Every structure is written in C-alpha cells, then in structure tokens.
Amino acid sequence: MRPNGAAIRYIRRAQMLSLRSLSEQTGLDRGYLSRLERGHIRRAGDNNVLAIAAAMRVPLSAITHEEMT
C-alpha cells in the first residue's frame, strides 16, 4: 500500500496521539512510524497500514494514496 504520511501525521496530531502511543497500539517501531509520516517509506505492508488505520479509528482511504474501485 502507498501510505499518505502527511495525512497520518495530521490525523494523529488532531487526535492528540503521540508517536509513542501509536507505536504501542500498533506494535510498530516509533522510528518506522516517523519515517512513514515524513514520506521516507513509499510502500508499506498492508498489515502495517491497516493497524495504523485501526488504531486511529479512520477508514483506510483516509491514510493512503490508494484509489477506491
């Protein structure tokens, strides 16, 4: 999947969720999440993106560049 790092960061901050908290909820490394938000990771595993969406309680389409068909 192609994550939208800017959207992830925006939503996370709007929810007043720290990287540490998101890391704890998803089981993903804080450094990985930070690189994802900054756009350094252009393709992410489906399970990782799904975990982020679930933790932030948003639809997958809110945090990806994927087109819905």
PQR file of N, CA, C, O and H, with PARSE charges and radii, in Angstrom:
ATOM      1  N   MET A   1       0.833  -1.191   0.000 -0.4000 1.5000
ATOM      2  CA  MET A   1       0.000   0.000   0.000 -0.0000 2.0000
ATOM      3  C   MET A   1       0.868   1.241   0.000  0.5500 1.7000
ATOM      4  O   MET A   1       2.010   1.228   0.461 -0.5500 1.4000
ATOM      5  N   ARG A   2       0.309   2.294  -0.519 -0.4000 1.5000
ATOM      6  CA  ARG A   2       1.012   3.585  -0.542 -0.0000 2.0000
ATOM      7  C   ARG A   2       0.450   4.484   0.559  0.5500 1.7000
ATOM      8  O   ARG A   2      -0.583   5.125   0.365 -0.5500 1.4000
ATOM      9  H   ARG A   2      -0.618   2.305  -0.894  0.4000 1.0000
ATOM     10  N   PRO A   3       1.116   4.537   1.705 -0.5600 1.5000
ATOM     11  CA  PRO A   3       0.614   5.370   2.810  0.2800 2.0000
ATOM     12  C   PRO A   3       0.766   6.851   2.503  0.5500 1.7000
ATOM     13  O   PRO A   3       1.703   7.263   1.820 -0.5500 1.4000
ATOM     14  N   ASN A   4      -0.156   7.636   3.010 -0.4000 1.5000
ATOM     15  CA  ASN A   4      -0.095   9.098   2.907 -0.0000 2.0000
ATOM     16  C   ASN A   4       0.422   9.600   4.249  0.5500 1.7000
ATOM     17  O   ASN A   4      -0.347   9.817   5.186 -0.5500 1.4000
ATOM     18  H   ASN A   4      -0.917   7.301   3.565  0.4000 1.0000
ATOM     19  N   GLY A   5       1.739   9.781   4.328 -0.4000 1.5000
ATOM     20  CA  GLY A   5       2.374  10.157   5.586 -0.0000 2.0000
ATOM     21  C   GLY A   5       1.862  11.458   6.163  0.5500 1.7000
ATOM     22  O   GLY A   5       1.686  11.580   7.375 -0.5500 1.4000
ATOM     23  H   GLY A   5       2.364   9.605   3.567  0.4000 1.0000
ATOM     24  N   ALA A   6       1.621  12.435   5.295 -0.4000 1.5000
ATOM     25  CA  ALA A   6       1.124  13.733   5.771 -0.0000 2.0000
ATOM     26  C   ALA A   6      -0.247  13.575   6.414  0.5500 1.7000
ATOM     27  O   ALA A   6      -0.530  14.203   7.433 -0.5500 1.4000
ATOM     28  H   ALA A   6       1.764  12.335   4.310  0.4000 1.0000
ATOM     29  N   ALA A   7      -1.092  12.746   5.830 -0.4000 1.5000
ATOM     30  CA  ALA A   7      -2.432  12.518   6.385 -0.0000 2.0000
ATOM     31  C   ALA A   7      -2.339  11.788   7.719  0.5500 1.7000
ATOM     32  O   ALA A   7      -3.067  12.101   8.661 -0.5500 1.4000
ATOM     33  H   ALA A   7      -0.862  12.235   5.002  0.4000 1.0000
ATOM     34  N   ILE A   8      -1.445  10.819   7.790 -0.4000 1.5000
ATOM     35  CA  ILE A   8      -1.268  10.074   9.049 -0.0000 2.0000
ATOM     36  C   ILE A   8      -0.835  11.033  10.155  0.5500 1.7000
ATOM     37  O   ILE A   8      -1.391  11.016  11.253 -0.5500 1.4000
ATOM     38  H   ILE A   8      -0.853  10.565   7.025  0.4000 1.0000
ATOM     39  N   ARG A   9       0.153  11.860   9.861 -0.4000 1.5000
ATOM     40  CA  ARG A   9       0.640  12.824  10.863 -0.0000 2.0000
ATOM     41  C   ARG A   9      -0.468  13.800  11.268  0.5500 1.7000
ATOM     42  O   ARG A   9      -0.662  14.062  12.455 -0.5500 1.4000
ATOM     43  H   ARG A   9       0.605  11.873   8.969  0.4000 1.0000
ATOM     44  N   TYR A  10      -1.189  14.334  10.288 -0.4000 1.5000
ATOM     45  CA  TYR A  10      -2.252  15.302  10.565 -0.0000 2.0000
ATOM     46  C   TYR A  10      -3.323  14.685  11.475  0.5500 1.7000
ATOM     47  O   TYR A  10      -3.716  15.288  12.474 -0.5500 1.4000
ATOM     48  H   TYR A  10      -1.032  14.121   9.324  0.4000 1.0000
ATOM     49  N   ILE A  11      -3.783  13.502  11.129 -0.4000 1.5000
ATOM     50  CA  ILE A  11      -4.830  12.841  11.919 -0.0000 2.0000
ATOM     51  C   ILE A  11      -4.308  12.497  13.306  0.5500 1.7000
ATOM     52  O   ILE A  11      -5.005  12.697  14.301 -0.5500 1.4000
ATOM     53  H   ILE A  11      -3.463  13.012  10.318  0.4000 1.0000
ATOM     54  N   ARG A  12      -3.084  11.978  13.377 -0.4000 1.5000
ATOM     55  CA  ARG A  12      -2.503  11.615  14.678 -0.0000 2.0000
ATOM     56  C   ARG A  12      -2.430  12.830  15.590  0.5500 1.7000
ATOM     57  O   ARG A  12      -2.794  12.758  16.763 -0.5500 1.4000
ATOM     58  H   ARG A  12      -2.518  11.815  12.569  0.4000 1.0000
ATOM     59  N   ARG A  13      -1.959  13.943  15.046 -0.4000 1.5000
ATOM     60  CA  ARG A  13      -1.850  15.159  15.860 -0.0000 2.0000
ATOM     61  C   ARG A  13      -3.226  15.714  16.223  0.5500 1.7000
ATOM     62  O   ARG A  13      -3.419  16.201  17.337 -0.5500 1.4000
ATOM     63  H   ARG A  13      -1.664  14.002  14.092  0.4000 1.0000
ATOM     64  N   ALA A  14      -4.178  15.645  15.302 -0.4000 1.5000
ATOM     65  CA  ALA A  14      -5.533  16.131  15.578 -0.0000 2.0000
ATOM     66  C   ALA A  14      -6.177  15.321  16.707  0.5500 1.7000
ATOM     67  O   ALA A  14      -6.985  15.842  17.477 -0.5500 1.4000
ATOM     68  H   ALA A  14      -4.021  15.249  14.398  0.4000 1.0000
ATOM     69  N   GLN A  15      -5.809  14.051  16.792 -0.4000 1.5000
ATOM     70  CA  GLN A  15      -6.333  13.195  17.847 -0.0000 2.0000
ATOM     71  C   GLN A  15      -5.484  13.278  19.118  0.5500 1.7000
ATOM     72  O   GLN A  15      -5.735  12.577  20.097 -0.5500 1.4000
ATOM     73  H   GLN A  15      -5.153  13.628  16.167  0.4000 1.0000
ATOM     74  N   MET A  16      -4.465  14.159  19.079 -0.4000 1.5000
ATOM     75  CA  MET A  16      -3.538  14.327  20.204 -0.0000 2.0000
ATOM     76  C   MET A  16      -2.930  12.984  20.626  0.5500 1.7000
ATOM     77  O   MET A  16      -2.850  12.653  21.809 -0.5500 1.4000
ATOM     78  H   MET A  16      -4.261  14.730  18.284  0.4000 1.0000
ATOM     79  N   LEU A  17      -2.507  12.230  19.614 -0.4000 1.5000
ATOM     80  CA  LEU A  17      -1.922  10.917  19.797 -0.0000 2.0000
ATOM     81  C   LEU A  17      -0.415  11.034  19.539  0.5500 1.7000
ATOM     82  O   LEU A  17      -0.004  11.492  18.474 -0.5500 1.4000
ATOM     83  H   LEU A  17      -2.571  12.499  18.653  0.4000 1.0000
ATOM     84  N   SER A  18       0.391  10.630  20.489 -0.4000 1.5000
ATOM     85  CA  SER A  18       1.839  10.707  20.311 -0.0000 2.0000
ATOM     86  C   SER A  18       2.329   9.541  19.458  0.5500 1.7000
ATOM     87  O   SER A  18       1.639   8.534  19.300 -0.5500 1.4000
ATOM     88  H   SER A  18       0.057  10.257  21.355  0.4000 1.0000
ATOM     89  N   LEU A  19       3.522   9.695  18.916 -0.4000 1.5000
ATOM     90  CA  LEU A  19       4.126   8.585  18.175 -0.0000 2.0000
ATOM     91  C   LEU A  19       4.301   7.377  19.096  0.5500 1.7000
ATOM     92  O   LEU A  19       4.097   6.237  18.677 -0.5500 1.4000
ATOM     93  H   LEU A  19       4.083  10.512  19.044  0.4000 1.0000
ATOM     94  N   ARG A  20       4.674   7.627  20.336 -0.4000 1.5000
ATOM     95  CA  ARG A  20       4.854   6.534  21.290 -0.0000 2.0000
ATOM     96  C   ARG A  20       3.546   5.770  21.493  0.5500 1.7000
ATOM     97  O   ARG A  20       3.529   4.539  21.493 -0.5500 1.4000
ATOM     98  H   ARG A  20       4.839   8.553  20.676  0.4000 1.0000
ATOM     99  N   SER A  21       2.462   6.506  21.664 -0.4000 1.5000
ATOM    100  CA  SER A  21       1.166   5.865  21.868 -0.0000 2.0000
ATOM    101  C   SER A  21       0.739   5.072  20.632  0.5500 1.7000
ATOM    102  O   SER A  21       0.261   3.943  20.743 -0.5500 1.4000
ATOM    103  H   SER A  21       2.476   7.506  21.665  0.4000 1.0000
ATOM    104  N   LEU A  22       0.917   5.675  19.452 -0.4000 1.5000
ATOM    105  CA  LEU A  22       0.566   4.971  18.221 -0.0000 2.0000
ATOM    106  C   LEU A  22       1.433   3.722  18.060  0.5500 1.7000
ATOM    107  O   LEU A  22       0.956   2.679  17.611 -0.5500 1.4000
ATOM    108  H   LEU A  22       1.306   6.592  19.362  0.4000 1.0000
ATOM    109  N   SER A  23       2.692   3.836  18.425 -0.4000 1.5000
ATOM    110  CA  SER A  23       3.604   2.701  18.368 -0.0000 2.0000
ATOM    111  C   SER A  23       3.127   1.575  19.289  0.5500 1.7000
ATOM    112  O   SER A  23       3.129   0.406  18.904 -0.5500 1.4000
ATOM    113  H   SER A  23       3.079   4.683  18.789  0.4000 1.0000
ATOM    114  N   GLU A  24       2.727   1.934  20.483 -0.4000 1.5000
ATOM    115  CA  GLU A  24       2.241   0.933  21.440 -0.0000 2.0000
ATOM    116  C   GLU A  24       0.967   0.265  20.949  0.5500 1.7000
ATOM    117  O   GLU A  24       0.788  -0.941  21.118 -0.5500 1.4000
ATOM    118  H   GLU A  24       2.725   2.884  20.796  0.4000 1.0000
ATOM    119  N   GLN A  25       0.085   1.043  20.343 -0.4000 1.5000
ATOM    120  CA  GLN A  25      -1.190   0.496  19.876 -0.0000 2.0000
ATOM    121  C   GLN A  25      -1.041  -0.396  18.646  0.5500 1.7000
ATOM    122  O   GLN A  25      -1.804  -1.344  18.462 -0.5500 1.4000
ATOM    123  H   GLN A  25       0.230   2.023  20.206  0.4000 1.0000
ATOM    124  N   THR A  26      -0.056  -0.088  17.808 -0.4000 1.5000
ATOM    125  CA  THR A  26       0.108  -0.835  16.558 -0.0000 2.0000
ATOM    126  C   THR A  26       1.185  -1.906  16.622  0.5500 1.7000
ATOM    127  O   THR A  26       1.193  -2.834  15.814 -0.5500 1.4000
ATOM    128  H   THR A  26       0.564   0.683  17.957  0.4000 1.0000
ATOM    129  N   GLY A  27       2.097  -1.779  17.585 -0.4000 1.5000
ATOM    130  CA  GLY A  27       3.229  -2.699  17.646 -0.0000 2.0000
ATOM    131  C   GLY A  27       4.333  -2.342  16.657  0.5500 1.7000
ATOM    132  O   GLY A  27       5.274  -3.110  16.463 -0.5500 1.4000
ATOM    133  H   GLY A  27       2.091  -1.025  18.242  0.4000 1.0000
ATOM    134  N   LEU A  28       4.212  -1.172  16.031 -0.4000 1.5000
ATOM    135  CA  LEU A  28       5.211  -0.718  15.065 -0.0000 2.0000
ATOM    136  C   LEU A  28       6.223   0.189  15.747  0.5500 1.7000
ATOM    137  O   LEU A  28       5.879   0.923  16.674 -0.5500 1.4000
ATOM    138  H   LEU A  28       3.447  -0.547  16.188  0.4000 1.0000
ATOM    139  N   ASP A  29       7.455   0.143  15.297 -0.4000 1.5000
ATOM    140  CA  ASP A  29       8.535   0.943  15.846 -0.0000 2.0000
ATOM    141  C   ASP A  29       8.284   2.434  15.631  0.5500 1.7000
ATOM    142  O   ASP A  29       7.815   2.837  14.567 -0.5500 1.4000
ATOM    143  H   ASP A  29       7.734  -0.453  14.544  0.4000 1.0000
ATOM    144  N   ARG A  30       8.594   3.253  16.634 -0.4000 1.5000
ATOM    145  CA  ARG A  30       8.406   4.706  16.511 -0.0000 2.0000
ATOM    146  C   ARG A  30       9.206   5.294  15.356  0.5500 1.7000
ATOM    147  O   ARG A  30       8.719   6.179  14.652 -0.5500 1.4000
ATOM    148  H   ARG A  30       8.975   2.926  17.499  0.4000 1.0000
ATOM    149  N   GLY A  31      10.414   4.817  15.158 -0.4000 1.5000
ATOM    150  CA  GLY A  31      11.238   5.294  14.051 -0.0000 2.0000
ATOM    151  C   GLY A  31      10.597   4.989  12.710  0.5500 1.7000
ATOM    152  O   GLY A  31      10.622   5.812  11.794 -0.5500 1.4000
ATOM    153  H   GLY A  31      10.809   4.098  15.730  0.4000 1.0000
ATOM    154  N   TYR A  32      10.025   3.799  12.604 -0.4000 1.5000
ATOM    155  CA  TYR A  32       9.321   3.415  11.375 -0.0000 2.0000
ATOM    156  C   TYR A  32       8.135   4.345  11.137  0.5500 1.7000
ATOM    157  O   TYR A  32       7.936   4.825  10.021 -0.5500 1.4000
ATOM    158  H   TYR A  32      10.005   3.131  13.347  0.4000 1.0000
ATOM    159  N   LEU A  33       7.355   4.599  12.172 -0.4000 1.5000
ATOM    160  CA  LEU A  33       6.191   5.486  12.046 -0.0000 2.0000
ATOM    161  C   LEU A  33       6.621   6.897  11.657  0.5500 1.7000
ATOM    162  O   LEU A  33       5.970   7.543  10.836 -0.5500 1.4000
ATOM    163  H   LEU A  33       7.518   4.210  13.079  0.4000 1.0000
ATOM    164  N   SER A  34       7.703   7.369  12.240 -0.4000 1.5000
ATOM    165  CA  SER A  34       8.209   8.699  11.918 -0.0000 2.0000
ATOM    166  C   SER A  34       8.633   8.770  10.452  0.5500 1.7000
ATOM    167  O   SER A  34       8.296   9.727   9.755 -0.5500 1.4000
ATOM    168  H   SER A  34       8.231   6.844  12.908  0.4000 1.0000
ATOM    169  N   ARG A  35       9.368   7.765   9.982 -0.4000 1.5000
ATOM    170  CA  ARG A  35       9.788   7.743   8.571 -0.0000 2.0000
ATOM    171  C   ARG A  35       8.587   7.663   7.650  0.5500 1.7000
ATOM    172  O   ARG A  35       8.581   8.269   6.579 -0.5500 1.4000
ATOM    173  H   ARG A  35       9.642   6.988  10.548  0.4000 1.0000
ATOM    174  N   LEU A  36       7.575   6.923   8.056 -0.4000 1.5000
ATOM    175  CA  LEU A  36       6.345   6.802   7.271 -0.0000 2.0000
ATOM    176  C   LEU A  36       5.671   8.166   7.141  0.5500 1.7000
ATOM    177  O   LEU A  36       5.275   8.565   6.046 -0.5500 1.4000
ATOM    178  H   LEU A  36       7.580   6.430   8.927  0.4000 1.0000
ATOM    179  N   GLU A  37       5.545   8.873   8.251 -0.4000 1.5000
ATOM    180  CA  GLU A  37       4.914  10.198   8.239 -0.0000 2.0000
ATOM    181  C   GLU A  37       5.685  11.205   7.398  0.5500 1.7000
ATOM    182  O   GLU A  37       5.088  12.074   6.762 -0.5500 1.4000
ATOM    183  H   GLU A  37       5.867   8.549   9.140  0.4000 1.0000
ATOM    184  N   ARG A  38       6.996  11.092   7.394 -0.4000 1.5000
ATOM    185  CA  ARG A  38       7.828  12.034   6.639 -0.0000 2.0000
ATOM    186  C   ARG A  38       7.955  11.660   5.171  0.5500 1.7000
ATOM    187  O   ARG A  38       8.632  12.357   4.414 -0.5500 1.4000
ATOM    188  H   ARG A  38       7.481  10.386   7.910  0.4000 1.0000
ATOM    189  N   GLY A  39       7.319  10.575   4.756 -0.4000 1.5000
ATOM    190  CA  GLY A  39       7.342  10.188   3.356 -0.0000 2.0000
ATOM    191  C   GLY A  39       8.570   9.416   2.933  0.5500 1.7000
ATOM    192  O   GLY A  39       8.810   9.253   1.737 -0.5500 1.4000
ATOM    193  H   GLY A  39       6.770  10.009   5.371  0.4000 1.0000
ATOM    194  N   HIS A  40       9.354   8.939   3.880 -0.4000 1.5000
ATOM    195  CA  HIS A  40      10.561   8.183   3.552 -0.0000 2.0000
ATOM    196  C   HIS A  40      10.239   6.740   3.199  0.5500 1.7000
ATOM    197  O   HIS A  40      11.074   6.041   2.624 -0.5500 1.4000
ATOM    198  H   HIS A  40       9.159   9.071   4.852  0.4000 1.0000
ATOM    199  N   ILE A  41       9.049   6.294   3.533 -0.4000 1.5000
ATOM    200  CA  ILE A  41       8.604   4.947   3.186 -0.0000 2.0000
ATOM    201  C   ILE A  41       7.445   5.099   2.211  0.5500 1.7000
ATOM    202  O   ILE A  41       6.355   5.533   2.585 -0.5500 1.4000
ATOM    203  H   ILE A  41       8.371   6.862   3.999  0.4000 1.0000
ATOM    204  N   ARG A  42       7.691   4.739   0.970 -0.4000 1.5000
ATOM    205  CA  ARG A  42       6.676   4.932  -0.069 -0.0000 2.0000
ATOM    206  C   ARG A  42       5.715   3.756  -0.191  0.5500 1.7000
ATOM    207  O   ARG A  42       4.571   3.931  -0.611 -0.5500 1.4000
ATOM    208  H   ARG A  42       8.576   4.386   0.667  0.4000 1.0000
ATOM    209  N   ARG A  43       6.155   2.595   0.161 -0.4000 1.5000
ATOM    210  CA  ARG A  43       5.310   1.402   0.152 -0.0000 2.0000
ATOM    211  C   ARG A  43       5.400   0.778   1.532  0.5500 1.7000
ATOM    212  O   ARG A  43       6.495   0.585   2.061 -0.5500 1.4000
ATOM    213  H   ARG A  43       7.085   2.452   0.502  0.4000 1.0000
ATOM    214  N   ALA A  44       4.274   0.467   2.106 -0.4000 1.5000
ATOM    215  CA  ALA A  44       4.244  -0.148   3.436 -0.0000 2.0000
ATOM    216  C   ALA A  44       3.432  -1.424   3.355  0.5500 1.7000
ATOM    217  O   ALA A  44       2.552  -1.562   2.506 -0.5500 1.4000
ATOM    218  H   ALA A  44       3.384   0.624   1.677  0.4000 1.0000
ATOM    219  N   GLY A  45       3.728  -2.338   4.229 -0.4000 1.5000
ATOM    220  CA  GLY A  45       2.976  -3.578   4.283 -0.0000 2.0000
ATOM    221  C   GLY A  45       1.513  -3.304   4.594  0.5500 1.7000
ATOM    222  O   GLY A  45       1.187  -2.429   5.396 -0.5500 1.4000
ATOM    223  H   GLY A  45       4.443  -2.225   4.919  0.4000 1.0000
ATOM    224  N   ASP A  46       0.646  -4.058   3.954 -0.4000 1.5000
ATOM    225  CA  ASP A  46      -0.788  -3.884   4.162 -0.0000 2.0000
ATOM    226  C   ASP A  46      -1.158  -3.968   5.635  0.5500 1.7000
ATOM    227  O   ASP A  46      -1.956  -3.170   6.128 -0.5500 1.4000
ATOM    228  H   ASP A  46       0.911  -4.769   3.303  0.4000 1.0000
ATOM    229  N   ASN A  47      -0.574  -4.938   6.338 -0.4000 1.5000
ATOM    230  CA  ASN A  47      -0.907  -5.116   7.758 -0.0000 2.0000
ATOM    231  C   ASN A  47      -0.506  -3.901   8.586  0.5500 1.7000
ATOM    232  O   ASN A  47      -1.204  -3.539   9.533 -0.5500 1.4000
ATOM    233  H   ASN A  47       0.074  -5.586   5.938  0.4000 1.0000
ATOM    234  N   ASN A  48       0.611  -3.271   8.236 -0.4000 1.5000
ATOM    235  CA  ASN A  48       1.052  -2.087   8.977 -0.0000 2.0000
ATOM    236  C   ASN A  48       0.079  -0.929   8.794  0.5500 1.7000
ATOM    237  O   ASN A  48      -0.293  -0.264   9.760 -0.5500 1.4000
ATOM    238  H   ASN A  48       1.178  -3.566   7.467  0.4000 1.0000
ATOM    239  N   VAL A  49      -0.330  -0.692   7.551 -0.4000 1.5000
ATOM    240  CA  VAL A  49      -1.245   0.410   7.276 -0.0000 2.0000
ATOM    241  C   VAL A  49      -2.614   0.129   7.888  0.5500 1.7000
ATOM    242  O   VAL A  49      -3.257   1.038   8.413 -0.5500 1.4000
ATOM    243  H   VAL A  49      -0.027  -1.232   6.766  0.4000 1.0000
ATOM    244  N   LEU A  50      -3.056  -1.102   7.824 -0.4000 1.5000
ATOM    245  CA  LEU A  50      -4.336  -1.477   8.445 -0.0000 2.0000
ATOM    246  C   LEU A  50      -4.287  -1.259   9.955  0.5500 1.7000
ATOM    247  O   LEU A  50      -5.258  -0.793  10.550 -0.5500 1.4000
ATOM    248  H   LEU A  50      -2.534  -1.840   7.397  0.4000 1.0000
ATOM    249  N   ALA A  51      -3.156  -1.597  10.573 -0.4000 1.5000
ATOM    250  CA  ALA A  51      -3.007  -1.415  12.026 -0.0000 2.0000
ATOM    251  C   ALA A  51      -3.064   0.065  12.398  0.5500 1.7000
ATOM    252  O   ALA A  51      -3.665   0.431  13.408 -0.5500 1.4000
ATOM    253  H   ALA A  51      -2.367  -1.976  10.090  0.4000 1.0000
ATOM    254  N   ILE A  52      -2.441   0.910  11.587 -0.4000 1.5000
ATOM    255  CA  ILE A  52      -2.457   2.350  11.854 -0.0000 2.0000
ATOM    256  C   ILE A  52      -3.882   2.890  11.730  0.5500 1.7000
ATOM    257  O   ILE A  52      -4.339   3.646  12.587 -0.5500 1.4000
ATOM    258  H   ILE A  52      -1.952   0.612  10.766  0.4000 1.0000
ATOM    259  N   ALA A  53      -4.577   2.503  10.669 -0.4000 1.5000
ATOM    260  CA  ALA A  53      -5.958   2.962  10.476 -0.0000 2.0000
ATOM    261  C   ALA A  53      -6.845   2.504  11.631  0.5500 1.7000
ATOM    262  O   ALA A  53      -7.671   3.271  12.125 -0.5500 1.4000
ATOM    263  H   ALA A  53      -4.206   1.889   9.973  0.4000 1.0000
ATOM    264  N   ALA A  54      -6.675   1.267  12.057 -0.4000 1.5000
ATOM    265  CA  ALA A  54      -7.489   0.741  13.160 -0.0000 2.0000
ATOM    266  C   ALA A  54      -7.195   1.490  14.456  0.5500 1.7000
ATOM    267  O   ALA A  54      -8.113   1.839  15.199 -0.5500 1.4000
ATOM    268  H   ALA A  54      -6.004   0.644  11.655  0.4000 1.0000
ATOM    269  N   ALA A  55      -5.920   1.734  14.725 -0.4000 1.5000
ATOM    270  CA  ALA A  55      -5.540   2.431  15.964 -0.0000 2.0000
ATOM    271  C   ALA A  55      -6.079   3.850  15.991  0.5500 1.7000
ATOM    272  O   ALA A  55      -6.461   4.353  17.047 -0.5500 1.4000
ATOM    273  H   ALA A  55      -5.174   1.450  14.122  0.4000 1.0000
ATOM    274  N   MET A  56      -6.112   4.498  14.829 -0.4000 1.5000
ATOM    275  CA  MET A  56      -6.595   5.877  14.768 -0.0000 2.0000
ATOM    276  C   MET A  56      -8.099   5.941  14.486  0.5500 1.7000
ATOM    277  O   MET A  56      -8.685   7.024  14.453 -0.5500 1.4000
ATOM    278  H   MET A  56      -5.802   4.089  13.971  0.4000 1.0000
ATOM    279  N   ARG A  57      -8.714   4.781  14.285 -0.4000 1.5000
ATOM    280  CA  ARG A  57     -10.158   4.673  14.032 -0.0000 2.0000
ATOM    281  C   ARG A  57     -10.595   5.533  12.837  0.5500 1.7000
ATOM    282  O   ARG A  57     -11.540   6.317  12.916 -0.5500 1.4000
ATOM    283  H   ARG A  57      -8.239   3.902  14.312  0.4000 1.0000
ATOM    284  N   VAL A  58      -9.869   5.351  11.733 -0.4000 1.5000
ATOM    285  CA  VAL A  58     -10.199   6.051  10.494 -0.0000 2.0000
ATOM    286  C   VAL A  58     -10.285   5.034   9.370  0.5500 1.7000
ATOM    287  O   VAL A  58      -9.692   3.959   9.461 -0.5500 1.4000
ATOM    288  H   VAL A  58      -9.101   4.714  11.668  0.4000 1.0000
ATOM    289  N   PRO A  59     -11.020   5.362   8.304 -0.5600 1.5000
ATOM    290  CA  PRO A  59     -11.052   4.451   7.157  0.2800 2.0000
ATOM    291  C   PRO A  59      -9.680   4.396   6.486  0.5500 1.7000
ATOM    292  O   PRO A  59      -8.929   5.371   6.508 -0.5500 1.4000
ATOM    293  N   LEU A  60      -9.373   3.283   5.908 -0.4000 1.5000
ATOM    294  CA  LEU A  60      -8.104   3.087   5.231 -0.0000 2.0000
ATOM    295  C   LEU A  60      -7.860   4.161   4.173  0.5500 1.7000
ATOM    296  O   LEU A  60      -6.730   4.614   3.993 -0.5500 1.4000
ATOM    297  H   LEU A  60      -9.983   2.491   5.890  0.4000 1.0000
ATOM    298  N   SER A  61      -8.899   4.560   3.489 -0.4000 1.5000
ATOM    299  CA  SER A  61      -8.765   5.558   2.425 -0.0000 2.0000
ATOM    300  C   SER A  61      -8.307   6.919   2.957  0.5500 1.7000
ATOM    301  O   SER A  61      -7.813   7.744   2.188 -0.5500 1.4000
ATOM    302  H   SER A  61      -9.817   4.192   3.635  0.4000 1.0000
ATOM    303  N   ALA A  62      -8.463   7.160   4.255 -0.4000 1.5000
ATOM    304  CA  ALA A  62      -8.048   8.442   4.845 -0.0000 2.0000
ATOM    305  C   ALA A  62      -6.537   8.552   4.983  0.5500 1.7000
ATOM    306  O   ALA A  62      -6.003   9.655   5.094 -0.5500 1.4000
ATOM    307  H   ALA A  62      -8.865   6.489   4.879  0.4000 1.0000
ATOM    308  N   ILE A  63      -5.839   7.409   4.975 -0.4000 1.5000
ATOM    309  CA  ILE A  63      -4.392   7.453   5.207 -0.0000 2.0000
ATOM    310  C   ILE A  63      -3.580   6.807   4.095  0.5500 1.7000
ATOM    311  O   ILE A  63      -2.400   6.515   4.285 -0.5500 1.4000
ATOM    312  H   ILE A  63      -6.272   6.513   4.884  0.4000 1.0000
ATOM    313  N   THR A  64      -4.188   6.582   2.943 -0.4000 1.5000
ATOM    314  CA  THR A  64      -3.448   6.001   1.820 -0.0000 2.0000
ATOM    315  C   THR A  64      -3.669   6.821   0.557  0.5500 1.7000
ATOM    316  O   THR A  64      -4.538   7.691   0.488 -0.5500 1.4000
ATOM    317  H   THR A  64      -5.147   6.819   2.788  0.4000 1.0000
ATOM    318  N   HIS A  65      -2.851   6.510  -0.430 -0.4000 1.5000
ATOM    319  CA  HIS A  65      -2.994   7.117  -1.749 -0.0000 2.0000
ATOM    320  C   HIS A  65      -3.719   6.147  -2.689  0.5500 1.7000
ATOM    321  O   HIS A  65      -3.790   6.386  -3.894 -0.5500 1.4000
ATOM    322  H   HIS A  65      -2.146   5.803  -0.374  0.4000 1.0000
ATOM    323  N   GLU A  66      -4.250   5.067  -2.142 -0.4000 1.5000
ATOM    324  CA  GLU A  66      -4.902   4.056  -2.966 -0.0000 2.0000
ATOM    325  C   GLU A  66      -6.242   4.563  -3.458  0.5500 1.7000
ATOM    326  O   GLU A  66      -6.980   5.221  -2.724 -0.5500 1.4000
ATOM    327  H   GLU A  66      -4.192   4.873  -1.163  0.4000 1.0000
ATOM    328  N   GLU A  67      -6.544   4.258  -4.685 -0.4000 1.5000
ATOM    329  CA  GLU A  67      -7.841   4.619  -5.277 -0.0000 2.0000
ATOM    330  C   GLU A  67      -8.851   3.551  -4.906  0.5500 1.7000
ATOM    331  O   GLU A  67      -8.553   2.358  -4.972 -0.5500 1.4000
ATOM    332  H   GLU A  67      -5.944   3.724  -5.282  0.4000 1.0000
ATOM    333  N   MET A  68     -10.013   3.964  -4.528 -0.4000 1.5000
ATOM    334  CA  MET A  68     -11.088   3.010  -4.225 -0.0000 2.0000
ATOM    335  C   MET A  68     -11.771   2.657  -5.541  0.5500 1.7000
ATOM    336  O   MET A  68     -12.141   3.550  -6.304 -0.5500 1.4000
ATOM    337  H   MET A  68     -10.255   4.933  -4.475  0.4000 1.0000
ATOM    338  N   THR A  69     -11.944   1.361  -5.814 -0.4000 1.5000
ATOM    339  CA  THR A  69     -12.599   0.942  -7.053 -0.0000 2.0000
ATOM    340  C   THR A  69     -13.940   0.341  -6.781  0.5500 1.7000
ATOM    341  O   THR A  69     -14.633  -0.067  -7.713 -0.5500 1.4000
ATOM    342  H   THR A  69     -11.644   0.636  -5.194  0.4000 1.0000
TER
END
